[in-house]
Amino acid sequence: MAAHFAETIPARLLMWQRVREYAVPPSMIENATARRAVGDWAGACAAARIDVDLDLRAVRARHGTDLASRLRADLRRLAPDLLRWHMPRTAPDGRLRPGLTLCLARYEAPGRAGPRLVVRTPPAWADAGQRMSLALWEGARDDAPAHHPHPHPDRRFRLDLHRHLWDGTRSAELAGRCWAPPTPDGPQGRAPGEHAPGPLPDHWAAEAELLLRADGHPPRGRLTVRFGARSHGVFELVAPDEGHAPALRPVRELPSASAAAALPVLPEAAARPLPDLELLRAGLLRADRLHPLVARVLAGPGPVGPSLPVPAAGPAAATGTDPHRVDCLGEVHRIALRDGTLTAVDHEPAQLAREELLMALGGPGLPCLRAIDAVHRSPEALPAVRERLGHGDVTGALAVVEGLLGPGAALREGPLREALEAAVAGRLDQGLFRAGLVPVHPAAALAEGLAGHRPRLDRTLPRELRRKRGSRSRPRSGLPA
């Protein structure tokens, strides 16, 4: 009998499947949409965990009424939940790309560069909560926050040419500007950074022409396309005359490294396939799990592929109607939520009190109590809780915990409590970064001439560095023989 091998799913698609499941919860979309519908753009940003670092009155006083009116109009069109949905992310956990300044809109003035509406992500050591900040970049170095690692807009990650990824009134343009590889193993179906010779995506020529015109370059010229961290290609946009559609082709002679670095860069939003379209075609995501503005475009014509069941947010015990069953004292006993806590239903309260005291003194407990203790320390829903905490959805994580253990439960020592405590400590680091009290990464002080200084093992030092500093497994040198 011939062996049949199951088709492996690319790790990149599995990452995006988790991102679509946990990064932008339905409650965030619902709250942000409700605030946006009544014109409260600041409330919509707060619902999407985006901090606003701009003042419209100060913008009007500095740049005039016309620019302030354009900025206010863009803020009212902004769908912050849609922006979070399409933000660049990093493998393997799918978190927001750290330390990024991404341009949303440019307000050019005649003869000079104008301000830009940007969104920033915190550095990796302060990304707990996965919050972002909205600001106005004015081009002057002094106006940029000194504590941000990359306060200037990135050339590769930009959305000013792809307003349909954040502008709620232009989301319908996604249908004509998104793409996905035709086949999983074709030349366009390779993972980012694994570019191979083959036909280029059809829309790259139009995107390249739009890029060149927006940056003030001739409509026919050269540009760079990034395929990965250490891989890029140089292409040129050519056409016989103005009456023919331009075509994108590789250059015959590669320019020098300095010349290639000065060329315009095709935005990541145009160079990469849309993850939602790939997930739908692979059957890894249902259309009803998409963002409503995205589903209206992608899932409108009809079914695009098979759908897989989406796991529930919590175990069956969260409903309170299907309790756990445990073999205890030769019988099958039930464990369910009673009065806000997880309880062994088939035991008397007096017996449970005696057995809990026995367990507290180190003795063996009833199988029912041991099962409850195991659920408190490391429940089956722990991976889902960690995913939600990693993407900043503290409310969703606590809802899963309360649905499993009850709102009156006391957390015990174990992986669940450690995950929640780590989330709290990370939020403190993020707050210190936002307040500017930790201007740079604590370990970066060594690069500023403090070669003989050892950072204190306090809370401002990241958890991973504290572990390494306090570890005794590092080799020692200079010890007497």
C-alpha positions in Angstrom: 0.0 0.0 0.0 1.5 3.3 -1.0 2.1 5.9 1.7 0.2 9.1 1.5 1.8 12.2 2.8 -0.3 15.1 4.1 0.4 18.4 2.5 2.4 20.6 4.9 1.1 24.1 5.6 3.7 26.8 5.4 4.7 28.2 8.8 4.0 31.7 7.5 0.3 30.9 6.9 0.0 29.3 10.3 1.4 32.4 11.9 -1.1 34.6 10.0 -3.9 32.2 11.1 -3.0 32.8 14.7 -2.7 36.6 14.1 -6.2 36.7 12.6 -7.6 34.7 15.5 -6.1 36.7 18.4 -4.5 40.0 17.3 -7.7 42.0 16.5 -10.5 40.5 18.6 -14.1 41.0 17.5 -14.8 43.2 20.6 -12.1 45.7 19.4 -13.6 45.8 15.9 -17.1 46.3 17.3 -16.1 49.1 19.8 -13.9 51.0 17.3 -16.6 50.8 14.6 -19.3 52.1 17.0 -17.1 55.1 18.0 -16.1 55.8 14.4 -19.8 55.7 13.3 -20.6 58.7 15.6 -17.5 60.7 14.5 -15.4 60.0 17.6 -12.1 59.2 16.0 -10.2 59.6 19.3 -12.5 57.0 21.0 -12.0 54.6 18.1 -8.3 54.9 18.5 -8.6 54.2 22.2 -10.7 51.1 21.5 -8.0 49.9 19.1 -5.2 50.5 21.6 -3.7 53.4 19.7 -2.4 56.4 21.7 -2.9 59.8 20.1 0.3 62.0 20.3 -1.0 65.0 18.3 -2.9 68.2 19.1 -5.1 69.6 16.3 -5.0 73.1 17.9 -1.2 73.1 17.9 -1.2 71.9 14.3 -3.6 74.7 13.2 -1.4 77.3 15.0 1.8 76.0 13.4 0.7 75.0 9.9 -2.5 76.8 9.2 -6.2 76.0 9.0 -6.0 74.2 5.6 -3.6 71.5 6.8 -5.4 71.1 10.0 -8.7 70.6 8.1 -7.1 67.9 5.9 -5.6 66.2 8.9 -8.9 66.2 10.7 -10.6 64.7 7.7 -8.1 61.9 7.5 -8.5 61.2 11.2 -12.3 60.9 10.8 -11.7 58.5 7.9 -9.2 56.4 9.9 -10.4 53.0 10.8 -7.8 52.1 13.6 -9.0 48.5 13.9 -8.5 48.1 10.1 -5.0 49.7 10.4 -4.1 47.2 13.2 -5.4 44.4 11.0 -3.0 45.3 8.2 0.1 46.3 10.2 3.4 44.6 9.4 4.2 41.7 11.7 7.2 39.6 12.5 7.6 35.8 12.7 7.2 33.5 14.5 4.8 35.0 17.0 3.1 37.4 14.7 3.5 40.5 16.9 3.7 44.0 15.5 7.0 44.9 13.9 8.8 46.7 16.7 10.4 50.1 16.5 8.6 51.1 13.3 7.4 54.5 12.1 4.9 54.0 9.3 3.6 56.9 7.1 -0.2 57.0 6.6 -0.6 60.3 4.8 1.6 63.1 3.5 0.6 66.8 3.4 2.9 68.2 0.8 3.3 72.0 0.4 4.3 73.7 -2.9 8.1 73.7 -3.1 8.8 71.9 0.1 8.0 68.7 2.0 5.1 68.9 4.4 4.2 67.0 7.6 3.2 63.4 7.6 0.7 61.5 9.6 2.5 58.5 11.0 1.9 55.6 13.3 4.6 54.2 15.5 5.2 50.9 17.3 7.3 50.6 20.4 10.6 48.7 20.6 10.6 45.0 21.3 11.5 45.4 24.9 8.4 47.6 25.5 5.9 46.1 23.2 3.7 44.5 25.9 0.1 45.4 25.2 0.9 45.8 21.5 0.0 49.5 21.6 0.7 51.9 18.8 0.9 55.7 18.7 -0.4 58.2 16.2 1.6 61.3 15.6 2.5 64.1 13.1 6.0 63.9 11.8 7.2 67.3 10.7 10.6 66.5 9.2 12.7 68.3 11.8 14.9 65.9 13.8 14.3 67.9 17.0 10.5 67.2 16.8 11.0 63.4 16.8 10.8 61.6 20.1 14.3 60.8 21.3 13.3 57.6 23.1 12.0 56.0 19.9 14.6 53.8 18.1 13.4 54.8 14.5 11.3 58.0 14.7 11.6 58.8 11.0 9.1 57.2 8.4 10.3 54.0 6.9 10.7 53.8 3.1 9.8 50.2 2.9 6.8 50.1 5.3 4.5 52.9 4.3 0.7 53.1 3.7 0.4 56.6 2.2 0.1 54.9 -1.2 -2.3 52.3 0.1 -5.0 54.2 1.9 -7.4 51.3 1.5 -5.5 49.5 4.3 -6.5 52.1 6.9 -9.1 54.4 5.3 -12.6 53.1 6.0 -14.1 55.0 3.0 -11.7 53.4 0.5 -11.6 49.8 1.7 -13.3 48.7 -1.5 -10.0 49.4 -3.4 -8.6 46.3 -1.8 -10.2 44.1 -4.5 -8.1 45.7 -7.3 -4.8 46.0 -5.4 -4.4 42.8 -3.5 -2.9 39.6 -4.9 -1.9 36.1 -3.9 0.3 33.4 -5.5 -1.6 31.4 -8.1 -0.3 28.1 -6.7 1.4 27.2 -3.4 4.6 25.9 -5.2 4.8 28.3 -8.0 7.5 31.0 -8.4 5.2 33.5 -6.7 4.2 31.1 -4.0 7.5 31.1 -2.2 8.0 32.5 1.2 9.3 36.1 1.5 13.1 36.1 0.9 13.0 32.9 -1.3 12.6 34.8 -4.6 13.3 32.8 -7.7 13.4 33.7 -11.4 9.9 33.8 -12.8 7.0 36.1 -13.9 6.5 39.1 -11.7 3.1 39.9 -10.3 1.0 41.8 -12.8 0.3 44.8 -10.6 3.9 45.6 -9.7 4.3 47.8 -12.8 1.3 50.0 -11.8 2.5 50.1 -8.2 6.0 51.1 -9.3 4.6 53.9 -11.5 2.5 55.2 -8.6 5.6 55.1 -6.3 7.8 57.0 -8.8 5.2 59.7 -9.3 4.4 60.1 -5.6 8.1 60.5 -4.7 8.8 63.1 -7.5 10.8 60.8 -9.8 10.3 60.4 -13.6 7.5 58.0 -14.3 10.0 55.7 -16.0 12.9 54.7 -13.9 14.5 52.3 -11.5 13.4 51.0 -8.1 14.3 48.4 -5.5 12.2 45.5 -4.4 13.0 43.8 -1.1 12.5 40.0 -1.0 13.9 39.5 2.5 16.3 40.7 5.1 19.3 40.1 2.9 17.8 39.8 -0.6 16.6 42.5 -3.0 16.3 43.1 -6.7 16.6 46.2 -8.9 14.0 46.7 -11.6 13.3 49.3 -14.1 10.0 50.6 -15.4 10.0 50.8 -19.2 7.5 51.5 -22.0 7.9 52.3 -25.8 6.0 55.5 -25.4 3.4 57.2 -23.3 0.6 55.4 -25.1 1.7 51.9 -23.9 1.3 50.5 -20.5 4.7 50.3 -18.7 6.4 47.0 -17.9 8.7 46.1 -15.0 11.8 44.2 -15.8 15.1 43.4 -14.0 18.0 45.7 -14.9 20.7 44.3 -17.1 23.6 45.6 -15.0 23.2 45.8 -11.2 24.1 49.3 -9.7 26.6 49.7 -6.9 25.4 49.2 -3.3 25.3 52.9 -2.6 23.4 53.6 -5.9 20.9 50.9 -5.1 20.3 52.2 -1.6 19.3 55.6 -3.0 16.6 54.1 -5.3 12.9 54.2 -4.3 11.7 51.0 -2.6 8.5 49.3 -3.5 6.3 49.4 -0.4 5.8 46.1 1.4 2.1 46.4 1.0 2.5 46.1 -2.8 5.3 43.6 -2.8 3.8 41.0 -0.6 0.6 38.9 -1.1 -2.4 39.6 1.1 -2.4 37.0 3.9 -6.2 37.0 4.1 -6.5 35.9 0.5 -4.0 33.1 1.0 -5.7 31.9 4.2 -9.1 31.9 2.5 -7.8 29.9 -0.5 -6.0 27.4 1.8 -9.1 26.9 4.0 -7.3 28.1 7.1 -9.8 30.9 7.8 -13.5 31.3 7.5 -14.8 34.4 5.7 -16.8 35.4 8.8 -13.6 35.6 10.8 -12.3 38.4 8.6 -12.5 42.1 9.4 -15.9 43.2 8.1 -14.3 45.8 5.7 -12.1 43.1 4.3 -14.8 40.4 4.2 -17.0 42.7 2.3 -14.4 42.8 -0.5 -12.9 39.3 -0.5 -15.8 37.2 0.4 -18.5 39.1 -1.5 -18.5 37.2 -4.9 -19.0 33.8 -3.2 -17.1 31.0 -1.4 -13.3 31.1 -2.1 -12.3 27.9 -0.5 -13.1 25.3 2.2 -13.4 26.4 5.7 -12.0 24.8 8.8 -13.6 24.9 12.3 -12.3 27.6 14.5 -11.4 26.4 18.0 -13.5 27.9 20.8 -12.0 30.6 23.1 -12.2 28.4 26.1 -12.9 24.8 27.3 -16.3 23.3 27.7 -16.3 24.2 31.3 -16.6 27.9 30.4 -20.3 27.4 29.6 -21.1 25.9 33.0 -23.3 23.3 31.5 -20.8 20.6 30.5 -18.6 20.0 33.6 -15.4 18.1 33.7 -15.6 14.4 34.7 -12.9 12.8 36.9 -12.4 9.2 38.2 -12.5 9.7 41.9 -12.7 6.9 44.6 -14.0 4.4 42.0 -16.7 6.7 40.7 -17.1 9.3 38.0 -17.4 12.7 39.7 -18.2 16.1 38.2 -16.2 19.4 38.4 -18.1 22.5 37.5 -18.4 26.2 38.3 -20.5 26.9 41.5 -20.8 30.4 43.0 -18.0 31.8 40.9 -15.4 29.1 41.6 -14.4 25.7 40.2 -15.8 23.1 42.7 -16.0 19.3 43.1 -19.8 19.0 42.9 -20.1 15.4 44.2 -18.3 15.9 47.5 -19.7 17.5 50.7 -18.2 20.9 51.7 -16.9 19.5 55.0 -15.1 16.7 53.2 -13.6 19.2 50.8 -12.4 21.4 53.6 -10.6 18.5 55.3 -9.0 17.3 52.0 -7.9 20.8 51.2 -6.2 21.1 54.6 -4.5 17.8 54.0 -3.2 18.9 50.6 -2.0 22.2 52.2 0.1 20.1 54.7 1.6 18.1 51.9 -0.6 15.1 52.0 -2.3 13.4 49.0 -5.6 14.9 48.1 -8.7 13.6 46.4 -8.4 13.1 42.6 -11.1 15.8 42.2 -9.1 18.4 44.1 -5.9 17.4 42.3 -7.7 17.9 39.0 -8.9 21.4 40.2 -5.4 22.3 41.3 -3.9 21.2 37.9 -6.5 23.4 36.1 -5.6 26.4 38.3 -1.9 26.0 37.6 -1.7 25.0 34.0 -5.1 24.7 32.2 -5.7 23.3 28.8 -6.6 26.9 27.6 -3.2 28.2 28.6 -1.9 28.5 25.0 -4.9 30.6 24.1 -4.4 32.8 27.1 -0.8 33.3 26.2 -1.7 34.1 22.6 -4.2 36.7 23.8 -1.7 38.2 26.3 1.0 38.3 23.6 -1.2 40.4 21.3 -2.3 42.7 24.1 -5.9 41.3 24.5 -5.9 41.3 28.3 -9.7 41.5 28.5 -10.0 38.4 26.3 -7.4 36.5 28.3 -9.1 37.3 31.6 -12.5 36.3 30.1 -11.0 32.9 29.2 -9.6 32.5 32.7 -12.8 33.5 34.4 -14.8 31.3 32.2 -12.6 28.4 33.2 -11.9 29.0 36.9 -14.7 31.4 37.8 -14.5 35.1 38.7 -13.9 34.3 42.4 -10.9 31.9 41.9 -7.5 32.7 43.4 -4.6 32.0 41.1 -2.0 29.5 42.4 1.6 29.1 41.6 2.2 27.8 38.1 2.5 28.7 34.4 -0.9 30.5 34.3 0.0 32.9 37.1 3.5 33.4 35.6 2.0 34.3 32.3 -0.3 36.9 33.9 2.4 38.3 36.0 4.7 38.6 33.0 2.0 40.5 31.2 1.7 43.0 34.1 5.4 43.5 34.2 5.5 44.1 30.5 2.8 46.7 30.8 4.9 48.6 33.3 7.8 48.6 30.9 5.6 49.9 28.2 4.3 52.7 30.5 7.8 53.7 31.4 8.7 53.9 27.7 5.6 56.0 26.9 6.5 58.4 29.7 10.1 58.7 28.4 11.5 57.5 31.8 13.6 54.8 30.0 14.9 56.7 26.9 16.8 53.8 25.5 17.1 50.1 26.0 18.8 49.6 29.4 21.6 47.4 27.8 22.4 50.2 25.3 24.0 52.2 28.0 27.1 50.1 27.6 27.6 51.4 24.1 27.7 55.0 25.3 31.1 54.8 27.0 30.0 53.0 30.1 32.1 49.9 29.4 32.7 49.2 33.1 29.1 49.7 34.2 26.9 46.8 35.0 23.2 47.5 34.8 21.3 46.9 38.1 19.1 43.9 38.2 15.9 46.0 38.7 12.6 46.1 37.0 13.7 48.5 34.3 16.0 45.8 32.9 14.2 43.4 30.6 13.3 40.0 31.9 15.6 38.1 29.6 18.6 40.2 30.5 17.9 39.8 34.2 17.9 36.1 33.7 21.2 36.1 31.9 22.8 38.5 34.4 21.7 36.4 37.4 22.7 33.1 35.8 25.5 31.1 37.3 26.0 29.0 34.1 28.2 31.6 32.4 31.9 30.7 32.2 34.2 32.5 34.6 37.6 33.7 33.6 40.6 34.7 35.7 39.8 32.3 38.6 42.8 31.0 40.5 43.7 27.4 39.7 
